[in-house]
Structure formats: C-alpha cells, structure tokens
Amino acid sequence: MTTELPTKLSEIVEDFQALDEPDRLQLLLEFSQGLPELPQHLQEHPELLEQVVECQTPLFLSVDIDDSPEQIVRLYFSAPPEAPTTRGFAGVLLEGLDGLSSADILAVPDDVPDRLGLTRAITPLRMRGMTAMLGRIKRTVRAGQNS
C-alpha cells in the first residue's frame, strides 16, 4: 500500500532512496546540521515544549496550529548537537511537514521513517524515536482540531 506523501516530504524520501546506505547517513547528518535554533519565544519558555520520551536522546518539540481554515502547522524541535541521528530525523520532519495543513499532516503515513531506507544503518531504537516524533506531531494536530 502506497500512500501519497506531501510534495516536500516525498522529495526528501526520494533523495534518501536514491543513495546507498553510507550516503543516506551523510544526508541524515546534513539534515541534523540544518535544524534551526528555537525561536526566541520558545527559548524563553521551554515549558511550551513537549519531550518525546521514546527518543534515546532528549528531544523536545512544539506544534503550533494557526487559526486559518486550513489550520497551518508550524513545527519546532530542540535536540542537542551531540545527537546527530535524532536531530537529523527532526530535520527531515521539519523540512517535510512544516507549513502544511492539519489535514495534510494527518494523512502522512506512519511508515515514513522506514521509507528513508535507514533501517539497516540505524538501530531499531532510534528508528522508533523518529516514528514517535511523527506520532506525537499527529496526536497534537488531532487534538488541536478537536479544540
């Protein structure tokens, strides 16, 4: 079963799939280096961030949904620089999902982490961390739609 991915996320998955495993790890590292700093309001109020406890490394995220009819979602991640895998996964999700509508994010299939082709190169525990990040984003979006 193939479920359609949003355009940016689809392009990222295609980029990973076009590479062999060592190069996929390098691409993941590039995503980790591109993860932006938190905006000032979240740096000053870390209590607004939610920890994804399934990640091996402390990863915190914030999911903001605007009031527009499309309910545009903005994502913010915080992970330590010494956690390149976790930061890389966060970077993939940020680039692939940030700015999409709630409906588009809820339609993203849960197997996106597996589609990156990293399952042999990354430990199952780390893969579960990325799956948990996506799950947390979708749960927060779902809850935001109901409020």
Secondary structure as a PSIPRED ss2 file (coil, helix, strand):
# PSIPRED VFORMAT (PSIPRED V4.0)

   1 M C   1.000  0.000  0.000
   2 T C   1.000  0.000  0.000
   3 T C   1.000  0.000  0.000
   4 E C   1.000  0.000  0.000
   5 L C   1.000  0.000  0.000
   6 P C   1.000  0.000  0.000
   7 T H   0.000  1.000  0.000
   8 K H   0.000  1.000  0.000
   9 L H   0.000  1.000  0.000
  10 S H   0.000  1.000  0.000
  11 E H   0.000  1.000  0.000
  12 I H   0.000  1.000  0.000
  13 V H   0.000  1.000  0.000
  14 E H   0.000  1.000  0.000
  15 D H   0.000  1.000  0.000
  16 F H   0.000  1.000  0.000
  17 Q H   0.000  1.000  0.000
  18 A C   1.000  0.000  0.000
  19 L C   1.000  0.000  0.000
  20 D C   1.000  0.000  0.000
  21 E H   0.000  1.000  0.000
  22 P H   0.000  1.000  0.000
  23 D H   0.000  1.000  0.000
  24 R H   0.000  1.000  0.000
  25 L H   0.000  1.000  0.000
  26 Q H   0.000  1.000  0.000
  27 L H   0.000  1.000  0.000
  28 L H   0.000  1.000  0.000
  29 L H   0.000  1.000  0.000
  30 E H   0.000  1.000  0.000
  31 F H   0.000  1.000  0.000
  32 S H   0.000  1.000  0.000
  33 Q H   0.000  1.000  0.000
  34 G C   1.000  0.000  0.000
  35 L C   1.000  0.000  0.000
  36 P C   1.000  0.000  0.000
  37 E C   1.000  0.000  0.000
  38 L C   1.000  0.000  0.000
  39 P C   1.000  0.000  0.000
  40 Q H   0.000  1.000  0.000
  41 H H   0.000  1.000  0.000
  42 L H   0.000  1.000  0.000
  43 Q H   0.000  1.000  0.000
  44 E H   0.000  1.000  0.000
  45 H C   1.000  0.000  0.000
  46 P H   0.000  1.000  0.000
  47 E H   0.000  1.000  0.000
  48 L H   0.000  1.000  0.000
  49 L C   1.000  0.000  0.000
  50 E E   0.000  0.000  1.000
  51 Q E   0.000  0.000  1.000
  52 V C   1.000  0.000  0.000
  53 V C   1.000  0.000  0.000
  54 E C   1.000  0.000  0.000
  55 C C   1.000  0.000  0.000
  56 Q C   1.000  0.000  0.000
  57 T C   1.000  0.000  0.000
  58 P C   1.000  0.000  0.000
  59 L C   1.000  0.000  0.000
  60 F E   0.000  0.000  1.000
  61 L E   0.000  0.000  1.000
  62 S E   0.000  0.000  1.000
  63 V E   0.000  0.000  1.000
  64 D E   0.000  0.000  1.000
  65 I E   0.000  0.000  1.000
  66 D C   1.000  0.000  0.000
  67 D C   1.000  0.000  0.000
  68 S C   1.000  0.000  0.000
  69 P C   1.000  0.000  0.000
  70 E C   1.000  0.000  0.000
  71 Q C   1.000  0.000  0.000
  72 I E   0.000  0.000  1.000
  73 V E   0.000  0.000  1.000
  74 R E   0.000  0.000  1.000
  75 L E   0.000  0.000  1.000
  76 Y E   0.000  0.000  1.000
  77 F E   0.000  0.000  1.000
  78 S E   0.000  0.000  1.000
  79 A C   1.000  0.000  0.000
  80 P C   1.000  0.000  0.000
  81 P C   1.000  0.000  0.000
  82 E C   1.000  0.000  0.000
  83 A C   1.000  0.000  0.000
  84 P H   0.000  1.000  0.000
  85 T H   0.000  1.000  0.000
  86 T H   0.000  1.000  0.000
  87 R H   0.000  1.000  0.000
  88 G H   0.000  1.000  0.000
  89 F H   0.000  1.000  0.000
  90 A H   0.000  1.000  0.000
  91 G H   0.000  1.000  0.000
  92 V H   0.000  1.000  0.000
  93 L H   0.000  1.000  0.000
  94 L H   0.000  1.000  0.000
  95 E H   0.000  1.000  0.000
  96 G H   0.000  1.000  0.000
  97 L H   0.000  1.000  0.000
  98 D C   1.000  0.000  0.000
  99 G C   1.000  0.000  0.000
 100 L C   1.000  0.000  0.000
 101 S E   0.000  0.000  1.000
 102 S H   0.000  1.000  0.000
 103 A H   0.000  1.000  0.000
 104 D H   0.000  1.000  0.000
 105 I H   0.000  1.000  0.000
 106 L H   0.000  1.000  0.000
 107 A C   1.000  0.000  0.000
 108 V C   1.000  0.000  0.000
 109 P C   1.000  0.000  0.000
 110 D C   1.000  0.000  0.000
 111 D C   1.000  0.000  0.000
 112 V H   0.000  1.000  0.000
 113 P H   0.000  1.000  0.000
 114 D H   0.000  1.000  0.000
 115 R H   0.000  1.000  0.000
 116 L C   1.000  0.000  0.000
 117 G C   1.000  0.000  0.000
 118 L C   1.000  0.000  0.000
 119 T C   1.000  0.000  0.000
 120 R C   1.000  0.000  0.000
 121 A C   1.000  0.000  0.000
 122 I C   1.000  0.000  0.000
 123 T C   1.000  0.000  0.000
 124 P H   0.000  1.000  0.000
 125 L H   0.000  1.000  0.000
 126 R H   0.000  1.000  0.000
 127 M H   0.000  1.000  0.000
 128 R H   0.000  1.000  0.000
 129 G H   0.000  1.000  0.000
 130 M H   0.000  1.000  0.000
 131 T H   0.000  1.000  0.000
 132 A H   0.000  1.000  0.000
 133 M H   0.000  1.000  0.000
 134 L H   0.000  1.000  0.000
 135 G H   0.000  1.000  0.000
 136 R H   0.000  1.000  0.000
 137 I H   0.000  1.000  0.000
 138 K H   0.000  1.000  0.000
 139 R H   0.000  1.000  0.000
 140 T H   0.000  1.000  0.000
 141 V H   0.000  1.000  0.000
 142 R H   0.000  1.000  0.000
 143 A H   0.000  1.000  0.000
 144 G H   0.000  1.000  0.000
 145 Q H   0.000  1.000  0.000
 146 N H   0.000  1.000  0.000
 147 S C   1.000  0.000  0.000
